[in-house]
């Protein structure tokens, strides 16, 4: 039992810098953990607040000069920044921001400007209903449909899971549905073209094949396809989806459906639900399956020359809304100054007689004629695929026969021909 | 086997003979443990054997009963308990017999072994006759046997906890010990053994100290012992007083005047080891009163458990002059000697504690001493005055000090450059650091550093960094606090104009050849870290420029090959400093988007360097690099996935490092960082990580402080991977459940309550992460069976009423998460729980905003869950 050491720290800070670093790390980690948990909690709250019965401003009346397609594209964000429905990010938003965010959550088809390979093996086709594209969210005993600009279309009870107060059991906070729909005015029906969440089960990361399978089996089962009743104000209906073989394509194109068609939608079977523009969903149309093939102007008439909306960039270049943007031309500095234009402005041009010229499948030159600034309702420039589709529609449209022919082409049959024995 | 010869051989100078003997002993022990221990105890007891073999036999016996490492100790205890009872009683008989050996080394060795056996057996209610047989005839024993018996009692009290010894046995022990200490005992060695035994026995004397007569008697004997002619007894008696001052503070009032007289005499005239203990008595009283007063300040009701007797305040007029006197007794060069401890240092330290205890009252008592001595020709007087000034800067209010400091500041700056004595400069630089630490910063109203003197201060400090290592180290310390004071100064810092120069000077210091002395290099890097931490956006580009510089330094440490162990240790220390510095820089630059973006260009290279540091394998560096990697993962986000294949094995190594539990704890924290950064990309590594974490939880070798963070880490992982956590759910839940049961009820001291709350918080964070991770998954059903237990746990800790605010916030959040995720599946369970009513209401009306916010969340989630 030797004497006990009683030395105390002398001229020393009570705590070492290493200990300080450790403690600061722990503080940071605790803060990060709190943030992560807080976000997860807000997510649930915000999904719910999306259909809170707070009065929302009515959707602005659609501009008569913009047809439905233009309206859809007019709002599209350069979807590249948000690949998935980033609910965590959304949870930080409030009020009008929620609407803005919501507007970016739809998957937007590119226009079909050439026929994808393996159409018959890898793709589905469906006849797109004409009407208002919207997200339908059911949760906590109520259902809300939101247009692409985030404003509320209807607020109603539905037979979707958690969609009305009368439903029992599963209708709790965590069970909610998000459906991608088109509301068809004439028969007051929500045509479901895709499903994002079903009864709390996220389908974002599932292939189109699985999503359609799920949709077909669950939607009917839920009773949402029944005629309207007190607790089920609007009817839902699945849109028939076909394998894009010759029969399927032909049926989608000519088949009788209870709604007015607005072109055909092609879904790649392996694609996940991806917000914003995607080449894995394509839209195609001609006069037989759509009322709106060629864009109209503000008077509802088809202008003699195709009109495009492009964004003026810093360097004077005129670009599409794609990511990366495609450049269609350039404005010189004098012109920019004289017209009082700023970068970021959306400008309307007519494609003059020189048209568009291509080299190696890439745009080389566009003969553009400046018309003026675009309507303020526009938020984004046209996409490349849209401009090209409109251009080909006016010059050498991609016809249904071309699509059917590509399905029959030997290229598309290569799998079958593999089995053939050489006879030569 | 001839044990004596083997034991002699085991101490041979001839290495091979020694090795052979050790082999023999090991074999014997493995083949026949009872026989081995018996022959050792026989050897120890045998008076005919040489003293060195007896001592070694005892030592080997002792080592067969106890070890430092917890798990090894546990094994040894189990082995002893399962030994044949006959063999054990023979061994114990030999040990007791040896106590009366005339060979004092043998008796003394036996007393230590007996205490070890007692440490194992008394808690098991075995060997009940031990204390009785030790004490039965203690009065009739010859002096050497009495001494050995008293030593045995002392060791025994050190070994066993007071609650395994009955009060009547305690009484007997204390009676024997105190009588052995008293003046009636003629033998000095017996008195010394008794005094040292009392030191250990004090913890057993709660009841006796509550009895006035017994306490008076003990105190009288202890005080008398401080006056005995034998210096060892005086020192041991003062050690007892020091121990009494903290254990029985509230019983001291009747004796404090006498104790002051005794200590004052000792400080003035006794030998240094005794004087040091006398000063320590007052330092220890300060510690007690600082704690009590802190508790008062925190608790406005004022009903603290222990009342403050203000002993220091009362003793102040006599105590302060006594301490000031000691300051003049410096040793030459004490500042260059790391291990130095003398009466001047002890006195100065005590003076600082007194200042913290009494605050403003000390200032008028010290100022005359400063004024009288600060400009004297004798360096001892100047140094003592400066030290006294530095000592009283913490405690008194800034208002009381500000004028004094403003007058002194320019004097100090001048002394730091001009005083001829290095010791004075050292203390001056230290005092400047104290000024900046306590009187500079946003909390102090009247700034002592102004645009007028800032330039001069920086110039003087940078100049002093070229002084001798001990002075330069203090100058770095002063700069550290100077920077810290500007921590939250806003967008523009007065340091900015000097930033470049400061960083350059600090880097120059780290390259000084003598930077290894007086921990100068460490101080320079620590100051660099603080300067970076407290920098503003104005200097962000300069901090960025520092990145490649520090990276190059770290790279240079990796070059050396074939290093000696000494060089290796130095390398690893330097790597630790550099990794620490990079960690601070990463955290700084990562905290703003713009700087993070630019910083990221270095991420690959930095990570490469960290991996190479790991490859050098040194535990301390391991920890620093690990901490830095956590910061890097946080800044990098999902891209961190690319480093995982190479980094993973080090992560696993860190989690397996039980010996250095800090390393393990830091690594657990980094797993959390990585989970948040990678989210579902962590899945490929989850099997390995979860397996290791579960192993760690079930290990009794791992320090308990690592367990709460492991639970929190479960939550981090579950939140990151969502329903993929299903794989681990059963194991994690069962570990959580048993920990939850243990932590519901706490019986113990404050420290245990604090630990229990940390543990609860970890458990609750795990539940939160799991619930949130499974939310929106079709597998939420899997959690339903766990809901009753979790609600019961919440109710349990609510009823217990000893949770802290952090636990309260986390707990009510878990209630919300449970309701949110399980919804109607848990609706009725939730409604039945106490938590959803009383506890929730209490949280809703909490003053703490975080608790309130969590409670509102819980309320919302519950209302939804029970509405359907």
HADDOCK unambig.tbl for C-alpha pairs under 7 A between the chains (distance, minus, plus):
assign (segid A and resid 1 and name CA) (segid B and resid 196 and name CA) 6.71 0.50 0.50
assign (segid A and resid 3 and name CA) (segid B and resid 236 and name CA) 6.86 0.50 0.50
assign (segid A and resid 7 and name CA) (segid B and resid 341 and name CA) 6.51 0.50 0.50
assign (segid A and resid 10 and name CA) (segid B and resid 349 and name CA) 6.94 0.50 0.50
assign (segid A and resid 11 and name CA) (segid B and resid 430 and name CA) 6.84 0.50 0.50
assign (segid A and resid 17 and name CA) (segid B and resid 526 and name CA) 6.02 0.50 0.50
assign (segid A and resid 29 and name CA) (segid B and resid 673 and name CA) 6.71 0.50 0.50
assign (segid A and resid 40 and name CA) (segid B and resid 772 and name CA) 6.38 0.50 0.50
assign (segid A and resid 168 and name CA) (segid B and resid 868 and name CA) 6.48 0.50 0.50
assign (segid A and resid 169 and name CA) (segid B and resid 824 and name CA) 6.77 0.50 0.50
assign (segid A and resid 169 and name CA) (segid B and resid 868 and name CA) 6.82 0.50 0.50
assign (segid A and resid 171 and name CA) (segid B and resid 868 and name CA) 6.54 0.50 0.50
assign (segid A and resid 172 and name CA) (segid B and resid 823 and name CA) 5.18 0.50 0.50
assign (segid A and resid 172 and name CA) (segid B and resid 824 and name CA) 5.90 0.50 0.50
assign (segid A and resid 172 and name CA) (segid B and resid 864 and name CA) 6.48 0.50 0.50
assign (segid A and resid 172 and name CA) (segid B and resid 865 and name CA) 5.82 0.50 0.50
assign (segid A and resid 172 and name CA) (segid B and resid 868 and name CA) 6.54 0.50 0.50
assign (segid A and resid 173 and name CA) (segid B and resid 820 and name CA) 6.08 0.50 0.50
assign (segid A and resid 173 and name CA) (segid B and resid 823 and name CA) 5.99 0.50 0.50
assign (segid A and resid 173 and name CA) (segid B and resid 864 and name CA) 6.08 0.50 0.50
assign (segid A and resid 173 and name CA) (segid B and resid 865 and name CA) 6.57 0.50 0.50
assign (segid A and resid 174 and name CA) (segid B and resid 775 and name CA) 6.64 0.50 0.50
assign (segid A and resid 174 and name CA) (segid B and resid 776 and name CA) 5.57 0.50 0.50
assign (segid A and resid 174 and name CA) (segid B and resid 820 and name CA) 6.53 0.50 0.50
assign (segid A and resid 174 and name CA) (segid B and resid 821 and name CA) 5.92 0.50 0.50
assign (segid A and resid 174 and name CA) (segid B and resid 823 and name CA) 6.71 0.50 0.50
assign (segid A and resid 175 and name CA) (segid B and resid 776 and name CA) 6.97 0.50 0.50
assign (segid A and resid 200 and name CA) (segid B and resid 776 and name CA) 4.69 0.50 0.50
assign (segid A and resid 200 and name CA) (segid B and resid 777 and name CA) 6.49 0.50 0.50
assign (segid A and resid 200 and name CA) (segid B and resid 778 and name CA) 7.00 0.50 0.50
assign (segid A and resid 201 and name CA) (segid B and resid 776 and name CA) 5.71 0.50 0.50
assign (segid A and resid 201 and name CA) (segid B and resid 777 and name CA) 5.48 0.50 0.50
assign (segid A and resid 201 and name CA) (segid B and resid 778 and name CA) 5.69 0.50 0.50
assign (segid A and resid 202 and name CA) (segid B and resid 776 and name CA) 6.98 0.50 0.50
